[in-house]
Amino acid sequence: MNWRLVAIPVTLIPIFLIAIQFDIKIEDVLAIGLFPFVGAIAAMMIKLGLQGIKFAYITRKYLGSFDSFFKLVGVRVGSEFIKFTTPMFIGAEFVVIYYLHKKGVKPAKSAWIAIMDIVTEVFAAGLLSIMAGIIALLSGAYLVAAVILATSITITSLWMVMFFLSSKHTFQVPNVLENLVKRFGKEKGVKMIGQTNTWMEEVCTMSRENLKTTESKKIFIISFLFSLASWAFYGISFMIIAMGTGFMINAFDSIMAVMGANAIGNLPITIGGSGLAEFGIIAYLNNLDPFAFEISEGIIGWDAVIGWRIATYYVPIVITWLLLVKLALSKISKPQST
């Protein structure tokens, strides 16, 4: 985990480069005002809270009165720290799987709950990002639209196809990867591949058992709606910050801009999408080439984008870290019965 603490300062490098390149001073960001900052942070925390409530809902639907509802919410919010500090915003699912397994839940069931959570998250984000890409395309921002659509369609399609195919096909470790692990890992490699294949088979079996049931379909739909609402609050956070700079943008355009930026930030290039998300918003709102960031007077500026990034990334990263250490990574005792 220590390397992630080192990774956080690394994410500041693009911010400093932007500030230097476009002569953004601290007073420019502070001029946004306290209330817009607090409002944007609040919107972001509602977004994270809704993700936590969704996870607790899914968990309790499959496991009954399992654990404290609020603790499950806190664990899921804390798991976002891993997403904030990895490329492509991945990793939170491993935290919740770890937590559930340590609480006595079988690995396959833990994985199924995590998969249901992440798939509905990706599906909601993907649909909103595709909408943003289409709007960018219709606005003539062809290169911006191409990046958004290529990223969002690829990621969304991959997750959804794998999710629904798991109910019809039992996945196993690819032969190429299996041979490499066995060759270099020797006996440990053979054991690792065997355990992984068994785990994947159990997950696929659970998928076949659950996906066809009315209850699981209901859980999927409700979880998807939670995800839509959470991403909407994420998008609104930029509208709140922008108001502090005098730039007026409606809620829908703000959501589309943020989701377009989110898709660009999903490119596995920087930690937590640092730099990419900021450039994505500028490019989307100003119909710019993603590699040319000259900003004309009278349109959205870098001060608003940097302020938004601080409110929705750097502040939440501290909060999620505290929850991760306090709840998900603390000593966990198994319940008497599982």
C-alpha positions as CSV (number, residue, x, y, z in Angstrom):
1,M,0.0,0.0,0.0
2,N,3.0,2.3,0.6
3,W,3.6,2.7,-3.1
4,R,0.1,4.3,-3.5
5,L,1.1,6.9,-0.9
6,V,4.0,7.8,-3.1
7,A,1.8,7.8,-6.2
8,I,-0.4,10.6,-4.8
9,P,2.2,13.3,-5.1
10,V,3.0,12.0,-8.7
11,T,-0.6,12.9,-9.7
12,L,0.1,16.5,-8.8
13,I,2.7,16.8,-11.6
14,P,0.2,17.4,-14.4
15,I,-1.5,20.0,-12.2
16,F,1.7,21.9,-11.7
17,L,2.6,21.7,-15.4
18,I,-0.9,23.1,-16.3
19,A,-0.5,25.9,-13.7
20,I,2.9,26.8,-15.1
21,Q,2.0,26.5,-18.7
22,F,-1.1,28.7,-18.4
23,D,0.0,31.0,-15.6
24,I,-2.6,29.8,-13.1
25,K,-1.8,31.1,-9.6
26,I,-3.1,29.9,-6.2
27,E,-5.2,33.1,-5.9
28,D,-6.9,32.2,-9.2
29,V,-8.1,28.9,-7.7
30,L,-8.9,30.4,-4.3
31,A,-11.0,33.1,-6.1
32,I,-13.5,30.4,-6.9
33,G,-14.7,30.8,-3.3
34,L,-15.3,28.5,-0.3
35,F,-19.0,27.7,-0.9
36,P,-18.4,26.3,-4.5
37,F,-15.6,24.2,-3.2
38,V,-17.6,22.9,-0.3
39,G,-20.6,22.3,-2.6
40,A,-18.5,20.4,-5.1
41,I,-17.0,18.3,-2.3
42,A,-20.5,17.6,-1.0
43,A,-21.6,16.5,-4.5
44,M,-18.6,14.2,-4.7
45,M,-19.2,12.7,-1.3
46,I,-22.9,12.0,-2.2
47,K,-21.6,10.3,-5.3
48,L,-19.3,8.1,-3.2
49,G,-22.1,7.6,-0.6
50,L,-24.5,6.3,-3.3
51,Q,-21.9,3.8,-4.4
52,G,-21.5,2.6,-0.9
53,I,-25.3,2.3,-0.4
54,K,-25.5,0.3,-3.6
55,F,-22.8,-2.1,-2.5
56,A,-24.5,-2.5,0.9
57,Y,-27.8,-3.2,-0.9
58,I,-26.3,-5.8,-3.2
59,T,-24.5,-7.5,-0.3
60,R,-27.5,-7.7,1.9
61,K,-29.7,-8.9,-0.9
62,Y,-27.4,-11.9,-1.4
63,L,-26.2,-12.5,2.2
64,G,-29.2,-11.4,4.3
65,S,-28.5,-9.2,7.4
66,F,-24.8,-9.4,6.8
67,D,-22.6,-7.0,8.8
68,S,-23.5,-3.4,9.6
69,F,-25.2,-1.5,6.7
70,F,-23.1,1.6,7.4
71,K,-19.9,-0.4,7.7
72,L,-20.5,-1.9,4.3
73,V,-21.1,1.6,2.9
74,G,-17.8,2.8,4.5
75,V,-15.8,-0.2,3.2
76,R,-17.1,0.5,-0.4
77,V,-16.3,4.2,-0.1
78,G,-12.9,3.4,1.3
79,S,-12.2,1.0,-1.6
80,E,-12.4,4.0,-4.0
81,F,-8.9,5.0,-2.8
82,I,-7.5,2.1,-4.8
83,K,-9.3,3.3,-7.9
84,F,-8.0,6.8,-7.3
85,T,-4.4,5.6,-7.3
86,T,-4.3,3.2,-10.2
87,P,-4.5,3.6,-14.0
88,M,-8.0,3.1,-15.5
89,F,-9.7,3.5,-12.1
90,I,-9.5,-0.3,-11.3
91,G,-8.9,-2.1,-8.0
92,A,-11.8,-1.3,-5.7
93,E,-13.4,-4.7,-6.4
94,F,-10.4,-6.5,-4.9
95,V,-10.8,-4.6,-1.6
96,V,-14.5,-5.6,-1.2
97,I,-13.7,-9.2,-2.2
98,Y,-11.0,-9.2,0.4
99,Y,-13.3,-7.7,3.0
100,L,-16.1,-10.1,2.4
101,H,-13.8,-13.1,2.3
102,K,-12.3,-12.1,5.6
103,K,-15.8,-11.9,7.1
104,G,-16.3,-15.6,6.1
105,V,-18.0,-15.3,2.7
106,K,-16.9,-17.8,0.2
107,P,-14.6,-16.4,-2.5
108,A,-16.9,-17.1,-5.4
109,K,-19.9,-15.4,-3.7
110,S,-17.6,-12.4,-2.7
111,A,-16.5,-12.1,-6.3
112,W,-20.1,-12.3,-7.6
113,I,-21.2,-9.4,-5.3
114,A,-18.2,-7.3,-6.4
115,I,-18.8,-8.1,-10.0
116,M,-22.5,-7.1,-9.8
117,D,-21.3,-3.8,-8.1
118,I,-18.6,-3.0,-10.7
119,V,-20.6,-4.0,-13.8
120,T,-23.6,-1.8,-12.9
121,E,-21.1,1.0,-12.3
122,V,-19.3,0.5,-15.6
123,F,-22.6,0.2,-17.5
124,A,-24.0,3.5,-16.1
125,A,-20.7,5.3,-16.7
126,G,-20.4,3.8,-20.2
127,L,-23.8,4.9,-21.3
128,L,-23.4,8.5,-20.1
129,S,-19.9,8.7,-21.7
130,I,-21.2,7.3,-25.0
131,M,-23.9,10.0,-24.9
132,A,-21.1,12.6,-24.3
133,G,-19.1,11.2,-27.2
134,I,-22.1,11.4,-29.5
135,I,-22.8,15.0,-28.5
136,A,-19.1,15.9,-29.1
137,L,-19.3,14.3,-32.5
138,L,-22.4,16.3,-33.4
139,S,-20.7,19.4,-32.2
140,G,-17.8,18.9,-34.6
141,A,-15.2,17.9,-32.0
142,Y,-14.2,14.8,-34.0
143,L,-11.0,13.9,-32.3
144,V,-12.4,14.4,-28.8
145,A,-15.5,12.3,-29.7
146,A,-13.3,9.6,-31.2
147,V,-11.3,9.2,-28.0
148,I,-14.4,9.3,-25.7
149,L,-16.3,6.8,-27.9
150,A,-13.4,4.4,-28.4
151,T,-12.6,4.3,-24.7
152,S,-16.1,4.1,-23.3
153,I,-17.5,1.6,-25.9
154,T,-14.4,-0.7,-25.5
155,I,-14.6,-0.8,-21.7
156,T,-18.4,-1.0,-21.5
157,S,-18.6,-3.7,-24.1
158,L,-15.8,-5.8,-22.6
159,W,-17.4,-5.8,-19.1
160,M,-21.0,-6.4,-20.3
161,V,-20.0,-9.2,-22.7
162,M,-17.9,-10.9,-20.1
163,F,-20.6,-10.5,-17.5
164,F,-23.5,-12.0,-19.5
165,L,-21.3,-14.7,-21.2
166,S,-20.3,-15.9,-17.8
167,S,-23.8,-17.4,-17.5
168,K,-23.3,-19.5,-20.7
169,H,-19.5,-20.2,-20.7
170,T,-17.1,-21.2,-18.0
171,F,-14.0,-19.0,-18.3
172,Q,-10.5,-20.3,-17.5
173,V,-7.0,-18.8,-17.5
174,P,-5.9,-18.3,-21.1
175,N,-3.5,-21.0,-22.2
176,V,-0.7,-18.6,-23.0
177,L,-0.8,-17.0,-19.5
178,E,-1.2,-20.4,-17.9
179,N,1.9,-21.8,-19.6
180,L,3.9,-18.8,-18.6
181,V,2.8,-19.0,-14.9
182,K,3.5,-22.7,-14.8
183,R,6.9,-22.3,-16.5
184,F,8.2,-19.6,-14.2
185,G,6.2,-20.4,-11.1
186,K,6.9,-24.2,-11.0
187,E,4.9,-25.9,-8.4
188,K,3.5,-22.7,-7.0
189,G,2.5,-21.6,-10.5
190,V,0.6,-24.9,-11.0
191,K,-1.2,-24.4,-7.7
192,M,-2.0,-20.8,-8.5
193,I,-3.5,-21.7,-11.9
194,G,-5.5,-24.5,-10.4
195,Q,-7.0,-22.2,-7.7
196,T,-7.7,-19.5,-10.1
197,N,-9.5,-21.8,-12.6
198,T,-11.5,-23.3,-9.7
199,W,-12.5,-19.8,-8.5
200,M,-13.5,-18.7,-12.0
201,E,-15.5,-21.8,-12.5
202,E,-17.4,-21.2,-9.3
203,V,-18.1,-17.5,-10.3
204,C,-19.4,-18.6,-13.6
205,T,-21.6,-21.2,-11.9
206,M,-23.0,-18.5,-9.6
207,S,-23.6,-16.4,-12.7
208,R,-25.7,-19.2,-14.3
209,E,-27.6,-19.7,-11.0
210,N,-28.3,-16.0,-10.4
211,L,-28.6,-14.1,-13.8
212,K,-31.8,-15.9,-14.8
213,T,-33.7,-15.2,-11.6
214,T,-36.2,-12.4,-11.2
215,E,-34.6,-11.3,-8.0
216,S,-31.1,-10.8,-9.6
217,K,-32.6,-8.9,-12.5
218,K,-34.3,-6.6,-10.0
219,I,-31.0,-6.2,-8.1
220,F,-29.2,-5.3,-11.3
221,I,-31.8,-2.7,-12.4
222,I,-31.9,-1.0,-9.0
223,S,-28.1,-1.0,-8.7
224,F,-27.9,0.4,-12.2
225,L,-30.2,3.3,-11.2
226,F,-28.0,3.9,-8.1
227,S,-25.0,4.1,-10.4
228,L,-26.7,6.6,-12.7
229,A,-27.6,8.8,-9.8
230,S,-24.0,8.6,-8.4
231,W,-22.4,9.6,-11.7
232,A,-25.0,12.4,-12.1
233,F,-23.8,13.9,-8.8
234,Y,-20.2,13.6,-10.0
235,G,-21.1,15.6,-13.1
236,I,-23.0,18.2,-11.2
237,S,-19.9,18.9,-9.0
238,F,-18.3,20.7,-12.0
239,M,-21.3,22.9,-12.5
240,I,-21.0,24.0,-8.8
241,I,-17.3,24.8,-9.2
242,A,-17.8,26.6,-12.5
243,M,-20.4,28.9,-11.0
244,G,-17.6,30.1,-8.6
245,T,-15.6,31.4,-11.7
246,G,-18.6,33.1,-13.3
247,F,-18.9,30.4,-16.0
248,M,-22.6,29.3,-16.2
249,I,-23.2,25.7,-17.4
250,N,-26.4,23.7,-16.9
251,A,-26.6,20.4,-15.1
252,F,-26.9,18.2,-18.2
253,D,-23.9,19.8,-20.0
254,S,-21.9,19.6,-16.8
255,I,-22.6,15.8,-16.5
256,M,-21.7,15.3,-20.2
257,A,-18.5,17.2,-19.8
258,V,-17.4,15.3,-16.7
259,M,-18.4,11.9,-18.2
260,G,-16.5,12.7,-21.4
261,A,-13.5,13.6,-19.3
262,N,-14.0,10.5,-17.2
263,A,-13.8,8.4,-20.4
264,I,-10.6,10.1,-21.4
265,G,-9.2,9.7,-17.9
266,N,-9.8,5.9,-18.1
267,L,-7.0,5.6,-20.7
268,P,-4.3,3.6,-18.8
269,I,-1.7,6.4,-19.1
270,T,-1.6,8.2,-15.8
271,I,-2.4,7.4,-12.2
272,G,-6.0,8.2,-11.4
273,G,-6.4,9.8,-14.8
274,S,-4.3,12.8,-13.6
275,G,-3.9,15.4,-16.4
276,L,-6.2,13.4,-18.8
277,A,-9.4,14.3,-16.9
278,E,-8.5,18.0,-16.8
279,F,-7.6,18.1,-20.5
280,G,-10.7,16.1,-21.3
281,I,-13.1,18.7,-19.8
282,I,-11.3,21.6,-21.5
283,A,-11.3,19.7,-24.8
284,Y,-15.0,18.7,-24.5
285,L,-16.4,22.1,-23.5
286,N,-14.3,24.1,-25.9
287,N,-14.5,21.7,-28.9
288,L,-10.7,21.6,-29.0
289,D,-8.2,19.2,-30.3
290,P,-7.0,17.2,-27.2
291,F,-3.5,18.2,-28.1
292,A,-4.1,21.9,-28.4
293,F,-5.2,23.7,-25.3
294,E,-5.2,27.4,-26.1
295,I,-8.2,28.9,-24.4
296,S,-9.9,32.0,-25.7
297,E,-11.2,34.6,-23.4
298,G,-14.8,34.2,-22.2
299,I,-15.0,30.4,-22.0
300,I,-14.2,27.9,-19.3
301,G,-10.7,28.3,-17.9
302,W,-8.1,26.2,-16.2
303,D,-8.8,27.7,-12.8
304,A,-12.3,26.1,-12.7
305,V,-10.9,22.7,-13.9
306,I,-8.1,22.7,-11.3
307,G,-10.5,23.7,-8.6
308,W,-12.9,20.9,-9.7
309,R,-10.0,18.4,-9.6
310,I,-9.0,19.4,-6.1
311,A,-12.6,19.1,-4.8
312,T,-13.4,15.8,-6.5
313,Y,-10.1,14.0,-6.4
314,Y,-7.6,15.2,-3.8
315,V,-10.1,15.9,-1.0
316,P,-11.9,12.5,-1.4
317,I,-8.6,10.7,-1.7
318,V,-7.9,11.6,1.9
319,I,-11.3,10.6,3.1
320,T,-11.3,7.3,1.2
321,W,-7.8,6.5,2.6
322,L,-9.0,7.0,6.2
323,L,-12.1,4.7,5.6
324,L,-10.0,2.1,3.8
325,V,-7.5,1.8,6.7
326,K,-10.2,2.1,9.4
327,L,-12.7,-0.3,8.0
328,A,-11.5,-2.5,5.1
329,L,-7.9,-3.1,6.2
330,S,-8.4,-3.2,10.0
331,K,-8.5,-6.5,11.9
332,I,-11.6,-8.4,10.8
333,S,-13.3,-11.1,12.8
334,K,-15.5,-13.7,11.2
335,P,-19.1,-14.0,12.3
336,Q,-20.2,-17.1,14.3
337,S,-22.1,-18.5,11.3
338,T,-21.7,-17.7,7.5
